[in-house]
Amino acid sequence: MPSYYDLAKDLAGAGNEVTLFLVQNGVIPARAGAKAPGLSALAEAGVEVLADEFSLRERAISANRLASGIRAAPLDVVVDQLADGRKAMWH
Amino acid sequence: MAGKKTLTFAIMDPPYESGRSTTAFRLIDIAVKRGYDVNVFAYEGAVCLPFAKQQAHPNAVHGREAEEENHPLPKDWVAALIKSAATNGGKLDWVNCGLCVDERGVAEAIEGVRRGTPADLWKLAEGSDNTLVIGTR
C-alpha cells in the first residue's frame, strides 16, 4: 500500500478533514474491479476519495463503476479546496 | 486573506513529457476563469513551456502538412491562459527560473513571462492564499 495512503488515513484518524484526489493514471485503481482495496479502506476510515472525471473519461472508466467509497469529481474541487486554504500535497 | 483569491503553482515538468503538465494547465485554467490571480513558478524543464521558438511541424510519416497536423504548442497554451486571466479580471504572473532558463538556452519566452529566481517562489507563496507544488519524479 502506498505510504501516502497511511498518511491520509492517519491524518483522518487524528480528526482532520482529508481528501485524496486521484488524477491521471491515479484513477486506475479506482475501478470497481481493481485489486486495490486500500482506496475503499481509506474511504471507510473517513478519507474523502475522489477520482478526476476527465482522467476517468480519458481512460474509458465509467464514473458509475468505481470501487466502494470512491466517487467521480471535477478537477474544480482541487481549486475549491486550494482557495479555501486546505493544505495540498501532490504525490 | 479576504477578497480576491491568489493561488501559486510551482511546476517542473518539460513540455510533452508528463500528464502533470496537462493537469497543471487544467488547474490554472480553472483558477483564471474564476478571476483569481494566479502565479506560476516554472522551474527546471517547465521553463521550456513558454519558449517562444517552439514551432509546429509537418508529419512526414502521415503525409500531413504543419497546418493539417495542427500540432499543439505549450507556448500557445500559456499565452491563452495569460489572456484568459486578463479577460476574467485576474492576472497570471508566470515566472521562469532564470538559472533553469540559462541552463537550457530558452531565454526567448513569450510576452507576459518574466524571469525570476527560486526566491521568487517564496515571495509568490507568501502573497498567496495557497500554493501547490507539482514536483517531478
HADDOCK unambig.tbl for C-alpha pairs under 7 A between the chains (distance, minus, plus):
assign (segid A and resid 24 and name CA) (segid B and resid 19 and name CA) 6.66 0.50 0.50
assign (segid A and resid 76 and name CA) (segid B and resid 30 and name CA) 6.60 0.50 0.50
assign (segid A and resid 79 and name CA) (segid B and resid 27 and name CA) 6.75 0.50 0.50
assign (segid A and resid 79 and name CA) (segid B and resid 31 and name CA) 6.62 0.50 0.50
assign (segid A and resid 82 and name CA) (segid B and resid 130 and name CA) 5.79 0.50 0.50
assign (segid A and resid 83 and name CA) (segid B and resid 5 and name CA) 6.42 0.50 0.50
assign (segid A and resid 83 and name CA) (segid B and resid 129 and name CA) 6.55 0.50 0.50
assign (segid A and resid 83 and name CA) (segid B and resid 130 and name CA) 6.70 0.50 0.50
assign (segid A and resid 85 and name CA) (segid B and resid 129 and name CA) 6.26 0.50 0.50
assign (segid A and resid 85 and name CA) (segid B and resid 130 and name CA) 5.83 0.50 0.50
assign (segid A and resid 88 and name CA) (segid B and resid 132 and name CA) 6.20 0.50 0.50
assign (segid A and resid 89 and name CA) (segid B and resid 132 and name CA) 6.92 0.50 0.50
assign (segid A and resid 90 and name CA) (segid B and resid 133 and name CA) 6.62 0.50 0.50
assign (segid A and resid 90 and name CA) (segid B and resid 134 and name CA) 5.77 0.50 0.50
